[in-house]
Amino acid sequence: MIQMKDNSPIKFLDLKAINKAFEPELSDTLLQISRSGQYVNGEISTTFEKNFADYIGTNHCISLGNGTNALELILQAYLIMGHLKEGDEILVPANTFFATFLAISNQGLKPVAVEPELYSFNISSRSLEQKITRKSRALVLVHLFGRNAYSEEIRQLIDKHQLKLIEDNAQAVGCIFKGVKTGALGHVAAHSFYPTKNLGALGDAGAVTTNEPELASIIRALTNYGGKEKYKFEYIGTHSKMDEIQAGVLNVKLPHLDKSNRRRTEIADAYLKGIDPQHVTLPMKTGPNQVLSHTWHLFTLLVEKREKLIQYLSQNGIETAIHYPIPPHLQPAYQKVNFGKLPLTEKIHREIISIPLHPELRDNEISTIIDTINNWEGK
Ligand SMILES: Cc1ncc(COP(=O)(O)O)c(C=O)c1O
């Protein structure tokens, strides 16, 4: 057994260390907001919307309560605009977090689950093509674990079948495809700033980005109970705002995002180089010159004897996590829905394990993780 020097485990994610790096700027910001008397609908969230639209490269950004609301309100706005109608089929990767499916179902739309590619974990364009029918109206493209999922093949399918392309960029803020940020590749995108995300708030927060003015204006109204003017409501909306505190925190952290994503890439490169592929299946590398085409929100391995590896790493002071233990189509909430056969998705969920990767992980911790995995005898 490898002994940790100070006996403290290597954390899977050290949010305290990540946010400590932004003190004292964060404490100044929080104090100013507390003293301002303006806690929602203020200048700070407006500034964040401008900063984030500039960063992603879109004309509009609507800040709101969380990433799930972002997806839901995009779909609701398309229903209002007549681009979607109840019961329409929405293509979605089977291998995603439950929230992506949930947002589709609770708008009265039908999620059609598409198999992934095994080693990128993202949607397979070949499987996507097979699932497109005359009722398909949109694709929710998830950039899972931080890896760009967009490609020429996907673009051609979107164009050919006149689908709306909705990006779920919850896990990939800062990711780039051929010079364009994810979140600006499709018609509209949902982002999450949940505290564990690469750009994390100190609570829940999310955003929508788009270049479509009418869509942006309807989504903004939907976040405000459905009203564009005070006390007049055009739509049956909801209430979902990014408060000033979260916007202030994100304004502080956004200028540092690219640097921390580059640090994540360095760590991922060390794992890809150092971990012996005979022990575990490594995620696919990104191609040469593909700068930030993966923001490494998570570093995931596939291993048949997953429970044994988790136990071994835990005994050696290394925390791990599973993203995710049960795929959306096998969740109890969907027990009455038949999504068809999804063997690759189920294999991934049986074998996947996430190892520590965050910008504050130290070099000696990275080497310990690599050596410990390579010394595993339980393969
Ligand atoms: C792929 C994906 N989509 C959507 C969401 C929902 O975001 P939020 O937690 O901000 O509602 C998440 C959150 O983890 C996610 O990982």
Ligand as a Chemical Component Dictionary entry (heavy atoms), coordinates in Angstrom:
data_LIG
# 
_chem_comp.id                   LIG 
_chem_comp.type                 NON-POLYMER 
_chem_comp.pdbx_formal_charge   0 
_chem_comp.three_letter_code    LIG 
# 
loop_
_chem_comp_atom.comp_id 
_chem_comp_atom.atom_id 
_chem_comp_atom.alt_atom_id 
_chem_comp_atom.type_symbol 
_chem_comp_atom.charge 
_chem_comp_atom.model_Cartn_x 
_chem_comp_atom.model_Cartn_y 
_chem_comp_atom.model_Cartn_z 
_chem_comp_atom.pdbx_ordinal 
LIG C1 C1 C 0 -24.891 17.829 -18.504 1  
LIG C2 C2 C 0 -25.686 18.642 -17.520 2  
LIG N1 N1 N 0 -26.787 19.259 -17.923 3  
LIG C3 C3 C 0 -27.519 20.015 -17.091 4  
LIG C4 C4 C 0 -27.164 20.183 -15.775 5  
LIG C5 C5 C 0 -28.034 20.987 -14.878 6  
LIG O1 O1 O 0 -27.400 22.087 -14.320 7  
LIG P1 P1 P 0 -27.826 22.642 -12.889 8  
LIG O2 O2 O 0 -27.304 21.706 -11.853 9  
LIG O3 O3 O 0 -27.201 23.996 -12.821 10 
LIG O4 O4 O 0 -29.320 22.710 -12.885 11 
LIG C6 C6 C 0 -26.011 19.566 -15.307 12 
LIG C7 C7 C 0 -25.612 19.729 -13.903 13 
LIG O5 O5 O 0 -24.868 19.008 -13.321 14 
LIG C8 C8 C 0 -25.255 18.772 -16.185 15 
LIG O6 O6 O 0 -24.128 18.149 -15.780 16 
# 
loop_
_chem_comp_bond.comp_id 
_chem_comp_bond.atom_id_1 
_chem_comp_bond.atom_id_2 
_chem_comp_bond.value_order 
_chem_comp_bond.pdbx_ordinal 
LIG C1 C2 SING 1  
LIG C2 N1 SING 2  
LIG C2 C8 DOUB 3  
LIG N1 C3 DOUB 4  
LIG C3 C4 SING 5  
LIG C4 C5 SING 6  
LIG C4 C6 DOUB 7  
LIG C5 O1 SING 8  
LIG O1 P1 SING 9  
LIG P1 O2 DOUB 10 
LIG P1 O3 SING 11 
LIG P1 O4 SING 12 
LIG C6 C7 SING 13 
LIG C6 C8 SING 14 
LIG C7 O5 DOUB 15 
LIG C8 O6 SING 16 
# 
